[in-house]
Amino acid sequence: MVRETRLSTKDLISPIFVDENISRPREIRSMPGVYNLPLDMVTKEANEAAGLGVPAVLMFGIPKRKDEEGSEAWSAAGVVQRAIRELKKDSPVAVIADLCLCEYTSHGHCGAVKDGTVNNDETIELYGRTAVAQARAGADMVAPSGMMDGQVAAIRRALDEAGFEDVPIMSYSAKYASAFYGPFRDAAQSTPQFGDRRTHQMDPGNAREALREMEEDLMEGADIIMVKPALAYLDIIKEARVRFEAPIAAYNVSGEYSMIKAAAANGWIDHDRAMMESLTSIKRAGADMIITYFAKEAAKLIKGGF
């Protein structure tokens, strides 16, 4: 009766990895219980989440073909666009399309590479194309994750010009250059072939910069701002909650998921309690919605009265 912070299934967003190269589910080695899925299994996965009360999925795609620009990201026949069209036929979930090029480029970087570095201005033009392709396929929301300067403004302009004024933007506004992304790269097959992403992702030591990034994204037209990762940056979520009225998302990332799974598999911690305590801490810090690979497991416990 006196609990101050309560998790709801409605707080959760479940990521889905759809892989054009497979015909059956493939468990991700470093993320036990999480799978790359073929196109024909995406609707089943989304509907399982919806049946547990999870209102939305975040869609990632692994294409058959990669090139220097990542052109499959904005192709009408691209893997995410095909998956979205299938989902919208027979699923009640809201579909959020992750918007980046790292899964689609042959070099693994988040945009167009020129002279060994990511070219910001060329990249945001490609993001605009991708957003329009995702919206045309039926995406309810787009979520730019590349951390390019001006990406939100470019995407908002492209969507508006294409007649998608009502498609909102969930921006990865404070995305840190974190060590906790490792398992995700197994899932999305997006490890950079050279260099790293510290030129455009945030220094883990910076807090004031995160607030500036979020403020700029809101001024450019973001509808939801995000902090990623979640657990190592609870202070950033809290600061954002104090300063901004906008909805705040937090991404409980792959490394945070895999650590709990590994420790629980060794009998070192209680899996369910650790999972629910972690998710509650993210909500308590001020997140309105939590993207988490635990979404279905947590929803089952919540529905069971945990």
Secondary structure, DSSP 8 states (H G I E B T S, - for coil): ---S----GGGEEEEEEEETT-SS-EE-TTSTT-EEE-GGGHHHHHHHHHHTT--EEEEEEE-S--BSS-GGGT-TTSHHHHHHHHHHHS--SEEEEEE-STTTBTT--SS-EETTEE-HHHHHHHHHHHHHHHHHHT-SEEEE-S--TTHHHHHHHHHHHTT-TT--BEEEEEEB--GGGHHHHHHHT---SSS-STTTSB-TT-SHHHHHHHHHHHHHT-SEEEEESSGGGHHHHHHHHHH--S-EEEEE-HHHHHHHHHHHHTTSS-HHHHHHHHHHHHHHHT-SEEEETTHHHHHHHHHTT-
